[in-house]
Amino acid sequence: MSTSLSHGLELDTVKIELVPQKKGIILRHVEYSVKSDGFRSEVTRRYSDFQALGDLLIYRFVNRTGRIG
């Protein structure tokens, strides 16, 4: 990781908040708002997005110790 990127990430604050309304007409799902102060951005993601990311990281870094979540 480059020095400027790692320095920027150290200064960033990321907030994850539950979106109060459940989405979907038939199949309800929960969404989370992910806000980055450093990048001045906000996205909305489903729980399944985080689960898929966790599965991908475990698959990609199978020999790493520790657990996500």
Phi, psi and omega in degrees: 000138182289156182298316182294322179292314181295324177294318179296321180291328178295328182272350184279147173242123180247128180245132178241122182231146177287129174283125189297329182269137173279141183259162177099142181275307182264306179262107181284144175216158182262140177239152178238143175263126180246116183243133177246119177289320183295321180263357181050054181223158177216132176228158175247130182226151175275160175303322183297332176296318178291322179295317179296320178297316178299317178298319179296317180295319178296318179295317184288323184243056187299330183272001178282146176267163181101173184225144177268133174101000000 
